Amino acid sequence: MLKLKICGMRRPEDIEIANKYKPDYVGFVFAQSPRKVSYEQAKELSELLSDEIVPVGVFVNEHMKLIVDLFK
């Protein structure tokens, strides 16, 4: 089965579009990138996300403990 993820969510407008089209996942980029968001921004944006969509994080060379702690 095909699953769809849209990555690089940065603004409430991005979340509105995701909520309209209902991908399976939306990604928040925490790695160094023009689309990078802070953990606080991602939390605020994910609260606007439809319950049908799973938020995911994109990390590069991050310590596993930090990643696990963020998603508790």
Phi and psi in radians as a Rosetta constraint file:
Dihedral C 1 N 2 CA 2 C 2 CIRCULARHARMONIC -1.384 0.35
Dihedral N 2 CA 2 C 2 N 3 CIRCULARHARMONIC 2.360 0.35
Dihedral C 2 N 3 CA 3 C 3 CIRCULARHARMONIC -2.068 0.35
Dihedral N 3 CA 3 C 3 N 4 CIRCULARHARMONIC 2.546 0.35
Dihedral C 3 N 4 CA 4 C 4 CIRCULARHARMONIC -2.050 0.35
Dihedral N 4 CA 4 C 4 N 5 CIRCULARHARMONIC 2.304 0.35
Dihedral C 4 N 5 CA 5 C 5 CIRCULARHARMONIC -2.182 0.35
Dihedral N 5 CA 5 C 5 N 6 CIRCULARHARMONIC 2.324 0.35
Dihedral C 5 N 6 CA 6 C 6 CIRCULARHARMONIC -1.906 0.35
Dihedral N 6 CA 6 C 6 N 7 CIRCULARHARMONIC 2.223 0.35
Dihedral C 6 N 7 CA 7 C 7 CIRCULARHARMONIC -1.954 0.35
Dihedral N 7 CA 7 C 7 N 8 CIRCULARHARMONIC 2.802 0.35
Dihedral C 7 N 8 CA 8 C 8 CIRCULARHARMONIC 1.575 0.35
Dihedral N 8 CA 8 C 8 N 9 CIRCULARHARMONIC 0.478 0.35
Dihedral C 8 N 9 CA 9 C 9 CIRCULARHARMONIC -1.140 0.35
Dihedral N 9 CA 9 C 9 N 10 CIRCULARHARMONIC 2.196 0.35
Dihedral C 9 N 10 CA 10 C 10 CIRCULARHARMONIC -2.324 0.35
Dihedral N 10 CA 10 C 10 N 11 CIRCULARHARMONIC -0.384 0.35
Dihedral C 10 N 11 CA 11 C 11 CIRCULARHARMONIC -2.306 0.35
Dihedral N 11 CA 11 C 11 N 12 CIRCULARHARMONIC 2.738 0.35
Dihedral C 11 N 12 CA 12 C 12 CIRCULARHARMONIC -0.972 0.35
Dihedral N 12 CA 12 C 12 N 13 CIRCULARHARMONIC -0.573 0.35
Dihedral C 12 N 13 CA 13 C 13 CIRCULARHARMONIC -1.108 0.35
Dihedral N 13 CA 13 C 13 N 14 CIRCULARHARMONIC -0.602 0.35
Dihedral C 13 N 14 CA 14 C 14 CIRCULARHARMONIC -1.117 0.35
Dihedral N 14 CA 14 C 14 N 15 CIRCULARHARMONIC -0.719 0.35
Dihedral C 14 N 15 CA 15 C 15 CIRCULARHARMONIC -1.163 0.35
Dihedral N 15 CA 15 C 15 N 16 CIRCULARHARMONIC -0.692 0.35
Dihedral C 15 N 16 CA 16 C 16 CIRCULARHARMONIC -1.005 0.35
Dihedral N 16 CA 16 C 16 N 17 CIRCULARHARMONIC -0.766 0.35
Dihedral C 16 N 17 CA 17 C 17 CIRCULARHARMONIC -1.146 0.35
Dihedral N 17 CA 17 C 17 N 18 CIRCULARHARMONIC -0.763 0.35
Dihedral C 17 N 18 CA 18 C 18 CIRCULARHARMONIC -1.060 0.35
Dihedral N 18 CA 18 C 18 N 19 CIRCULARHARMONIC -0.761 0.35
Dihedral C 18 N 19 CA 19 C 19 CIRCULARHARMONIC -1.096 0.35
Dihedral N 19 CA 19 C 19 N 20 CIRCULARHARMONIC -0.555 0.35
Dihedral C 19 N 20 CA 20 C 20 CIRCULARHARMONIC -1.232 0.35
Dihedral N 20 CA 20 C 20 N 21 CIRCULARHARMONIC -0.767 0.35
Dihedral C 20 N 21 CA 21 C 21 CIRCULARHARMONIC -1.682 0.35
Dihedral N 21 CA 21 C 21 N 22 CIRCULARHARMONIC -0.194 0.35
Dihedral C 21 N 22 CA 22 C 22 CIRCULARHARMONIC 0.951 0.35
Dihedral N 22 CA 22 C 22 N 23 CIRCULARHARMONIC 1.025 0.35
Dihedral C 22 N 23 CA 23 C 23 CIRCULARHARMONIC -1.157 0.35
Dihedral N 23 CA 23 C 23 N 24 CIRCULARHARMONIC 2.885 0.35
Dihedral C 23 N 24 CA 24 C 24 CIRCULARHARMONIC -1.215 0.35
Dihedral N 24 CA 24 C 24 N 25 CIRCULARHARMONIC -0.623 0.35
Dihedral C 24 N 25 CA 25 C 25 CIRCULARHARMONIC -2.408 0.35
Dihedral N 25 CA 25 C 25 N 26 CIRCULARHARMONIC 2.655 0.35
Dihedral C 25 N 26 CA 26 C 26 CIRCULARHARMONIC -2.205 0.35
Dihedral N 26 CA 26 C 26 N 27 CIRCULARHARMONIC 2.483 0.35
Dihedral C 26 N 27 CA 27 C 27 CIRCULARHARMONIC -1.894 0.35
Dihedral N 27 CA 27 C 27 N 28 CIRCULARHARMONIC 2.436 0.35
Dihedral C 27 N 28 CA 28 C 28 CIRCULARHARMONIC -1.928 0.35
Dihedral N 28 CA 28 C 28 N 29 CIRCULARHARMONIC 2.181 0.35
Dihedral C 28 N 29 CA 29 C 29 CIRCULARHARMONIC -1.576 0.35
Dihedral N 29 CA 29 C 29 N 30 CIRCULARHARMONIC 2.091 0.35
Dihedral C 29 N 30 CA 30 C 30 CIRCULARHARMONIC -1.857 0.35
Dihedral N 30 CA 30 C 30 N 31 CIRCULARHARMONIC -0.166 0.35
Dihedral C 30 N 31 CA 31 C 31 CIRCULARHARMONIC -1.370 0.35
Dihedral N 31 CA 31 C 31 N 32 CIRCULARHARMONIC 2.813 0.35
Dihedral C 31 N 32 CA 32 C 32 CIRCULARHARMONIC -1.052 0.35
Dihedral N 32 CA 32 C 32 N 33 CIRCULARHARMONIC 2.063 0.35
Dihedral C 32 N 33 CA 33 C 33 CIRCULARHARMONIC -2.980 0.35
Dihedral N 33 CA 33 C 33 N 34 CIRCULARHARMONIC 2.742 0.35
Dihedral C 33 N 34 CA 34 C 34 CIRCULARHARMONIC -1.074 0.35
Dihedral N 34 CA 34 C 34 N 35 CIRCULARHARMONIC -0.372 0.35
Dihedral C 34 N 35 CA 35 C 35 CIRCULARHARMONIC -1.669 0.35
Dihedral N 35 CA 35 C 35 N 36 CIRCULARHARMONIC 0.143 0.35
Dihedral C 35 N 36 CA 36 C 36 CIRCULARHARMONIC -1.074 0.35
Dihedral N 36 CA 36 C 36 N 37 CIRCULARHARMONIC 2.428 0.35
Dihedral C 36 N 37 CA 37 C 37 CIRCULARHARMONIC -2.172 0.35
Dihedral N 37 CA 37 C 37 N 38 CIRCULARHARMONIC 2.749 0.35
Dihedral C 37 N 38 CA 38 C 38 CIRCULARHARMONIC -1.361 0.35
Dihedral N 38 CA 38 C 38 N 39 CIRCULARHARMONIC 2.869 0.35
Dihedral C 38 N 39 CA 39 C 39 CIRCULARHARMONIC -1.101 0.35
Dihedral N 39 CA 39 C 39 N 40 CIRCULARHARMONIC -0.628 0.35
Dihedral C 39 N 40 CA 40 C 40 CIRCULARHARMONIC -1.157 0.35
Dihedral N 40 CA 40 C 40 N 41 CIRCULARHARMONIC -0.758 0.35
Dihedral C 40 N 41 CA 41 C 41 CIRCULARHARMONIC -1.063 0.35
Dihedral N 41 CA 41 C 41 N 42 CIRCULARHARMONIC -0.769 0.35
Dihedral C 41 N 42 CA 42 C 42 CIRCULARHARMONIC -1.097 0.35
Dihedral N 42 CA 42 C 42 N 43 CIRCULARHARMONIC -0.698 0.35
Dihedral C 42 N 43 CA 43 C 43 CIRCULARHARMONIC -1.096 0.35
Dihedral N 43 CA 43 C 43 N 44 CIRCULARHARMONIC -0.826 0.35
Dihedral C 43 N 44 CA 44 C 44 CIRCULARHARMONIC -1.072 0.35
Dihedral N 44 CA 44 C 44 N 45 CIRCULARHARMONIC -0.781 0.35
Dihedral C 44 N 45 CA 45 C 45 CIRCULARHARMONIC -1.179 0.35
Dihedral N 45 CA 45 C 45 N 46 CIRCULARHARMONIC -0.682 0.35
Dihedral C 45 N 46 CA 46 C 46 CIRCULARHARMONIC -1.158 0.35
Dihedral N 46 CA 46 C 46 N 47 CIRCULARHARMONIC -0.435 0.35
Dihedral C 46 N 47 CA 47 C 47 CIRCULARHARMONIC -1.201 0.35
Dihedral N 47 CA 47 C 47 N 48 CIRCULARHARMONIC -0.366 0.35
Dihedral C 47 N 48 CA 48 C 48 CIRCULARHARMONIC -1.525 0.35
Dihedral N 48 CA 48 C 48 N 49 CIRCULARHARMONIC -0.165 0.35
Dihedral C 48 N 49 CA 49 C 49 CIRCULARHARMONIC -1.366 0.35
Dihedral N 49 CA 49 C 49 N 50 CIRCULARHARMONIC 2.431 0.35
Dihedral C 49 N 50 CA 50 C 50 CIRCULARHARMONIC -0.984 0.35
Dihedral N 50 CA 50 C 50 N 51 CIRCULARHARMONIC 2.523 0.35
Dihedral C 50 N 51 CA 51 C 51 CIRCULARHARMONIC -1.115 0.35
Dihedral N 51 CA 51 C 51 N 52 CIRCULARHARMONIC -0.297 0.35
Dihedral C 51 N 52 CA 52 C 52 CIRCULARHARMONIC -1.369 0.35
Dihedral N 52 CA 52 C 52 N 53 CIRCULARHARMONIC -0.215 0.35
Dihedral C 52 N 53 CA 53 C 53 CIRCULARHARMONIC -1.930 0.35
Dihedral N 53 CA 53 C 53 N 54 CIRCULARHARMONIC 2.318 0.35
Dihedral C 53 N 54 CA 54 C 54 CIRCULARHARMONIC -1.633 0.35
Dihedral N 54 CA 54 C 54 N 55 CIRCULARHARMONIC 2.147 0.35
Dihedral C 54 N 55 CA 55 C 55 CIRCULARHARMONIC -1.390 0.35
Dihedral N 55 CA 55 C 55 N 56 CIRCULARHARMONIC 2.467 0.35
Dihedral C 55 N 56 CA 56 C 56 CIRCULARHARMONIC -2.323 0.35
Dihedral N 56 CA 56 C 56 N 57 CIRCULARHARMONIC 2.762 0.35
Dihedral C 56 N 57 CA 57 C 57 CIRCULARHARMONIC -1.938 0.35
Dihedral N 57 CA 57 C 57 N 58 CIRCULARHARMONIC 2.565 0.35
Dihedral C 57 N 58 CA 58 C 58 CIRCULARHARMONIC -1.961 0.35
Dihedral N 58 CA 58 C 58 N 59 CIRCULARHARMONIC 2.044 0.35
Dihedral C 58 N 59 CA 59 C 59 CIRCULARHARMONIC -2.169 0.35
Dihedral N 59 CA 59 C 59 N 60 CIRCULARHARMONIC 2.692 0.35
Dihedral C 59 N 60 CA 60 C 60 CIRCULARHARMONIC -2.324 0.35
Dihedral N 60 CA 60 C 60 N 61 CIRCULARHARMONIC 2.093 0.35
Dihedral C 60 N 61 CA 61 C 61 CIRCULARHARMONIC 0.943 0.35
Dihedral N 61 CA 61 C 61 N 62 CIRCULARHARMONIC 0.673 0.35
Dihedral C 61 N 62 CA 62 C 62 CIRCULARHARMONIC -1.665 0.35
Dihedral N 62 CA 62 C 62 N 63 CIRCULARHARMONIC 2.614 0.35
Dihedral C 62 N 63 CA 63 C 63 CIRCULARHARMONIC -1.192 0.35
Dihedral N 63 CA 63 C 63 N 64 CIRCULARHARMONIC 2.334 0.35
Dihedral C 63 N 64 CA 64 C 64 CIRCULARHARMONIC -1.019 0.35
Dihedral N 64 CA 64 C 64 N 65 CIRCULARHARMONIC -0.628 0.35
Dihedral C 64 N 65 CA 65 C 65 CIRCULARHARMONIC -1.060 0.35
Dihedral N 65 CA 65 C 65 N 66 CIRCULARHARMONIC -0.747 0.35
Dihedral C 65 N 66 CA 66 C 66 CIRCULARHARMONIC -1.095 0.35
Dihedral N 66 CA 66 C 66 N 67 CIRCULARHARMONIC -0.757 0.35
Dihedral C 66 N 67 CA 67 C 67 CIRCULARHARMONIC -1.079 0.35
Dihedral N 67 CA 67 C 67 N 68 CIRCULARHARMONIC -0.825 0.35
Dihedral C 67 N 68 CA 68 C 68 CIRCULARHARMONIC -1.088 0.35
Dihedral N 68 CA 68 C 68 N 69 CIRCULARHARMONIC -0.763 0.35
Dihedral C 68 N 69 CA 69 C 69 CIRCULARHARMONIC -1.087 0.35
Dihedral N 69 CA 69 C 69 N 70 CIRCULARHARMONIC -0.608 0.35
Dihedral C 69 N 70 CA 70 C 70 CIRCULARHARMONIC -1.132 0.35
Dihedral N 70 CA 70 C 70 N 71 CIRCULARHARMONIC -0.566 0.35
Dihedral C 70 N 71 CA 71 C 71 CIRCULARHARMONIC -1.786 0.35
Dihedral N 71 CA 71 C 71 N 72 CIRCULARHARMONIC 0.322 0.35
